[in-house]
Amino acid sequence: MDNFSKEEVEVVVVGACPSSIVVSTYCCAYLWKKKTYDRLQLHLSKDFCSLPFMPQATSSPKYLSKNEFIQYLDGYVEHFKIKPKFQTCVELAFYNNDEKKWNVKSRHVTSGEMEWYACDFLILATGENNGGYIPKVVGIDNFNGEIIHSSDYKFSEKYKDKKVLVVGSRNYGMEIVFDLSNYGCHTSIVIRSPVSFSISLYLVFTFIFFVFLHVNLPLSLVDIVIAKFAKFNFGNLAEFGIPQSEKGPCYVKISKGTSPVIDVGAIGKIKLEKIKVLLGMSEIKEHKVVFENGKEHQFDGHFCYWIQKCCYQMAKAISIFIDDGTLMNEFPNHWKGENRLYCAGFSKRGLAGISMDPITIVDDIKTVKGDKI
Ligand SMILES: Cc1cc2nc3c(=O)[nH]c(=O)nc-3n(C[C@H](O)[C@H](O)[C@H](O)COP(=O)(O)OP(=O)(O)OC[C@H]3O[C@@H](n4cnc5c(N)ncnc54)[C@H](O)[C@@H]3O)c2cc1C
């Protein structure tokens, strides 16, 4: 491998989405442009959704739509004159002990042409949730309707009057089921993991969460306050078949990296029985799904929204990740590996975490280089 001709560069950054913008499989902000549904809106206020050195415009709305966020990202690329190498997939990276450099192998996705780089600093920003994953539920191959992953869902008109099951109840699953229901689909949702609060509480949660991050309030205290507030606001959601979490939202966000949110619009529709809540699936048949309580329901379409963690061969080969794609080191020490290896965007803290990593990484590189950047 050492005999390939290698282009010598100082830093290679893999990924061209919010966390970084340099080598990418397709285009800048690929996930946002190609893998998200039309009604998507950022669920954090714009103050927590900007990248380093370029705040959101004061004229933009507090909660950006998908297109407004894409415009911001494109503007960022233009403003900082970032020129990513597109259509390029990094297949392998390893530390070459003789050269004391990282060797990176990439391939052009259409021509198949291969290139090698040797660099002093390697930054992985390949995304913690960039691969759609549909689990092998018993009988899934026999289903006669359409099965798609949420990352391929764009809009709901196509499903009008159809019976659709959405599997998964994090905020994206909830938003999709709400969108479908608005367009006259007969929608049901599988909620297996307990949820602990609604989207309006999410705003309160977000605020308290960031206070917690900055002021170090005890996590358990924040969770108790939010749980009490949620119960007061929405009553006992268990009555509508929605399993309730015993753990608070901060605990879930930090330990699992997920936001245990239920959409307020979806709650309204669940209470009106416009959206049916179903618990765990056990088997899929030609036109039906069998649930853990033994009941069967008929469907034409069936969405899965599970999101797989980053699990590239390339990343796995590097000792910064463990096998399921999560990082070895925990926040706040997650960003640094050995031999000048860094990763950005893996702190499980959404865009707010994403905007912190590049600054920490660049500061570290400056220290290694003796401030010569
Ligand atoms: C539907 C959806 C909605 C979200 N909404 C919010 C929100 O409202 N607020 C919030 O804070 N967070 C949100 N998130 C979470 C997170 O902020 C985003 O996922 C964000 O895009 C992550 O940025 P990233 O740069 O780390 O990774 P990604 O956006 O996944 O980008 C990774 C990039 O790396 C490239 N890449 C991967 N592997 C390779 C390789 N081997 N070679 C070359 N290139 C490679 C990919 O092509 C991609 O361009 C959302 C996520 C999803 C999926």
The ligand as an SDF file (V2000), in Angstrom:
LIG
                    3D

 53 58  0  0  0  0  0  0  0  0999 V2000
  -34.1760   14.3860    9.4420 C   0  0  0  0  0  0  0  0  0  0  0  0
  -33.1830   15.0110   10.3970 C   0  0  0  0  0  0  0  0  0  0  0  0
  -33.4840   16.2090   11.0320 C   0  0  0  0  0  0  0  0  0  0  0  0
  -32.5930   16.7940   11.9410 C   0  0  0  0  0  0  0  0  0  0  0  0
  -32.9680   17.9580   12.5570 N   0  0  0  0  0  0  0  0  0  0  0  0
  -32.1180   18.5000   13.4630 C   0  0  0  0  0  0  0  0  0  0  0  0
  -32.4680   19.7240   14.1320 C   0  0  0  0  0  0  0  0  0  0  0  0
  -33.5370   20.2870   13.9080 O   0  0  0  0  0  0  0  0  0  0  0  0
  -31.6000   20.2400   15.0420 N   0  0  0  0  0  0  0  0  0  0  0  0
  -30.4120   19.6250   15.3290 C   0  0  0  0  0  0  0  0  0  0  0  0
  -29.6370   20.1230   16.1430 O   0  0  0  0  0  0  0  0  0  0  0  0
  -30.0640   18.4720   14.7020 N   0  0  0  0  0  0  0  0  0  0  0  0
  -30.8730   17.8980   13.7960 C   0  0  0  0  0  0  0  0  0  0  0  0
  -30.5170   16.7240   13.1810 N   0  0  0  0  0  0  0  0  0  0  0  0
  -29.2740   16.0410   13.6080 C   0  0  0  0  0  0  0  0  0  0  0  0
  -27.9410   16.6440   13.0330 C   0  0  0  0  0  0  0  0  0  0  0  0
  -27.8250   17.9580   13.4130 O   0  0  0  0  0  0  0  0  0  0  0  0
  -27.8650   16.5410   11.5490 C   0  0  0  0  0  0  0  0  0  0  0  0
  -27.9790   15.1980   11.2700 O   0  0  0  0  0  0  0  0  0  0  0  0
  -26.5690   17.1210   10.9180 C   0  0  0  0  0  0  0  0  0  0  0  0
  -26.7370   17.1410    9.5090 O   0  0  0  0  0  0  0  0  0  0  0  0
  -25.3340   16.2980   11.2250 C   0  0  0  0  0  0  0  0  0  0  0  0
  -24.2200   16.9020   10.5500 O   0  0  0  0  0  0  0  0  0  0  0  0
  -22.8540   16.1470   10.2420 P   0  0  0  0  0  0  0  0  0  0  0  0
  -22.0340   17.0290    9.3740 O   0  0  0  0  0  0  0  0  0  0  0  0
  -22.2370   15.7010   11.5220 O   0  0  0  0  0  0  0  0  0  0  0  0
  -23.2720   14.8240    9.4860 O   0  0  0  0  0  0  0  0  0  0  0  0
  -24.0660   14.6210    8.0980 P   0  0  0  0  0  0  0  0  0  0  0  0
  -25.0000   15.7370    7.8540 O   0  0  0  0  0  0  0  0  0  0  0  0
  -24.5940   13.2200    8.1400 O   0  0  0  0  0  0  0  0  0  0  0  0
  -22.8970   14.7130    7.0000 O   0  0  0  0  0  0  0  0  0  0  0  0
  -21.9290   13.7280    6.8350 C   0  0  0  0  0  0  0  0  0  0  0  0
  -21.3160   13.9150    5.4530 C   0  0  0  0  0  0  0  0  0  0  0  0
  -20.2230   13.0270    5.3360 O   0  0  0  0  0  0  0  0  0  0  0  0
  -20.2640   12.4070    4.0650 C   0  0  0  0  0  0  0  0  0  0  0  0
  -19.5800   11.1130    4.1990 N   0  0  0  0  0  0  0  0  0  0  0  0
  -19.9010   10.0990    5.0380 C   0  0  0  0  0  0  0  0  0  0  0  0
  -19.0230    9.0750    4.8780 N   0  0  0  0  0  0  0  0  0  0  0  0
  -18.1470    9.4720    3.9210 C   0  0  0  0  0  0  0  0  0  0  0  0
  -17.0200    8.8570    3.3080 C   0  0  0  0  0  0  0  0  0  0  0  0
  -16.6130    7.6350    3.6610 N   0  0  0  0  0  0  0  0  0  0  0  0
  -16.3560    9.5340    2.3380 N   0  0  0  0  0  0  0  0  0  0  0  0
  -16.7410   10.7860    1.9750 C   0  0  0  0  0  0  0  0  0  0  0  0
  -17.8060   11.4230    2.5450 N   0  0  0  0  0  0  0  0  0  0  0  0
  -18.4880   10.7670    3.4950 C   0  0  0  0  0  0  0  0  0  0  0  0
  -21.7520   12.2610    3.7430 C   0  0  0  0  0  0  0  0  0  0  0  0
  -21.9490   12.1110    2.3600 O   0  0  0  0  0  0  0  0  0  0  0  0
  -22.2700   13.5990    4.2970 C   0  0  0  0  0  0  0  0  0  0  0  0
  -22.1370   14.6030    3.3070 O   0  0  0  0  0  0  0  0  0  0  0  0
  -31.3590   16.1450   12.2400 C   0  0  0  0  0  0  0  0  0  0  0  0
  -31.0520   14.9410   11.5930 C   0  0  0  0  0  0  0  0  0  0  0  0
  -31.9360   14.3730   10.6810 C   0  0  0  0  0  0  0  0  0  0  0  0
  -31.5810   13.0730   10.0260 C   0  0  0  0  0  0  0  0  0  0  0  0
  1  2  1  0
  2  3  1  0
  2 52  2  0
  3  4  2  0
  4  5  1  0
  4 50  1  0
  5  6  2  0
  6  7  1  0
  6 13  1  0
  7  8  2  0
  7  9  1  0
  9 10  1  0
 10 11  2  0
 10 12  1  0
 12 13  2  0
 13 14  1  0
 14 15  1  0
 14 50  1  0
 15 16  1  0
 16 17  1  0
 16 18  1  0
 18 19  1  0
 18 20  1  0
 20 21  1  0
 20 22  1  0
 22 23  1  0
 23 24  1  0
 24 25  2  0
 24 26  1  0
 24 27  1  0
 27 28  1  0
 28 29  2  0
 28 30  1  0
 28 31  1  0
 31 32  1  0
 32 33  1  0
 33 34  1  0
 33 48  1  0
 34 35  1  0
 35 36  1  0
 35 46  1  0
 36 37  1  0
 36 45  1  0
 37 38  2  0
 38 39  1  0
 39 40  1  0
 39 45  2  0
 40 41  1  0
 40 42  2  0
 42 43  1  0
 43 44  2  0
 44 45  1  0
 46 47  1  0
 46 48  1  0
 48 49  1  0
 50 51  2  0
 51 52  1  0
 52 53  1  0
M  END
$$$$
